[in-house]
């Protein structure tokens, strides 16, 4: 079932949302000082391509650097990506078939706003963290 949902997600929303993260990641990597943001953006792009069966958990070793980095990320890129997820989620929720994909878009909003200090893990591994 996860594979079917992921393939449908890829066609309906995943490809376009992942491209947004890739563009943000490339821009961040061009500006040398923001390479950690670019790496986080590429990591989330993979999650945006194939979200079903995976989830996010906070990293235990995240500290003040992640907090400061997330504030900078929200100002420059996070709110644009979160807005993209919000608009896409609302449009998908208009149809009955699109409701699960709209909900998946809404679940991606928190990591699009605060990617640093989060880790993407398989859904069955969340109990071990």
N, C-alpha and C positions, 0 to 999 in steps of 0.2 A: 504494500500500500504506500509506503514511504517513497518508493521509486516512482510510482505513478504520480503522486502529489508533487514530487520534485520536478518531474518532466513537465507537467502542466504549469507549475510555478515558473519554470525557466522560460516557457513560451509567453505566459501572460504578464509577468512582471520582473522575474529574476534577472534576465539579460540586461534590461535597461537600468535597473537599479545597480547592478554590478558595474556597469559601464560608468555610472556616476562616481562610484568609489574608486575605480581605476583612474579616472581623470583626476580626482582629488589626490590620489596617491602619486601619480606622475608629477603633478604640480608640486607636491610636497617634497618629492625626491630631487626635483630640479633645484629647489632652494635647499641648499646643503644642510642648513641648521634644522630643518623640519623633517629630516629622514625618518625619525621614529614615528611621526604621524603618517608618513607614506607607507611604512611597513604595516602599521595598524589598519590603514585604509585597504591595503591589498588583502590582509587577513579577513576583513569584513566583506570584501568583494566575493571571496570564496564562500563565505557564509550566506551572502545574499543570492548567490547562484543556486545553492543546494541547502536550504534551511531546515527541511523536515528531517527529523531524526537527530538533530543537534540543538544544543542550547548554550546559553552563556552563563558563566559563574564568575563571581569576583575572585581575583587572584589574592592569595594571602600575603604575598610579598609587596603588594602595591602600597605606596606611601604618599607622601606629600608631593613628590614629583608627578605622580599620576594625576593628582587633584589639580595641580597648576597646569599640566599639559591638557587635561580635559577642558579647563576653562578657556584656554587658548583655542583649542579645537572647536568648541561650541561657537565661539565668536567668528572664526574664519571659514569653517566648512561644515560643522555639525548641524547647524540649524537648516542649512540648505538641503542636506541629505535627509534630515528628519521631516522636513516639509515635503520632500519627494515621496517618502514613505506614507505620510499622512494623506496626501492627495491620491496616490495610487490605491491606498487601502480603502478610502471612501468610494472611489470609482469602482473598485472590485466588489465592494459590499452592496452595490446597487442590484447586482444579479444574485440569484440564489446560489448558483454554481460558484460564483466568485467569493462568497462569504469566507470560506476557510483561508483563501489567499489574502483577503483583506485583513483578517485577524493576524495572519503571519506577518503582513506588512506592519501592523501596529506593534507586534512583538519586536520588530527590528528597530523601532524608534529609540529605545533606551541605549542600545549599543551604538547607534549612529550619533547620538549626542555625547556619550562618554565611552569611547573605545579603549582608552588606556586603563589598565588595571582590571580588565575583563579577559576571560579565556573562553574559547569556544570548544565545547566538549560534546561527545555523543550523549544523547538523552539518557541512555541507560547508565552512564557514569556519574550522574549528578549526585547520587546518594553517597558517593565516596568522598566528596569534597567537603 
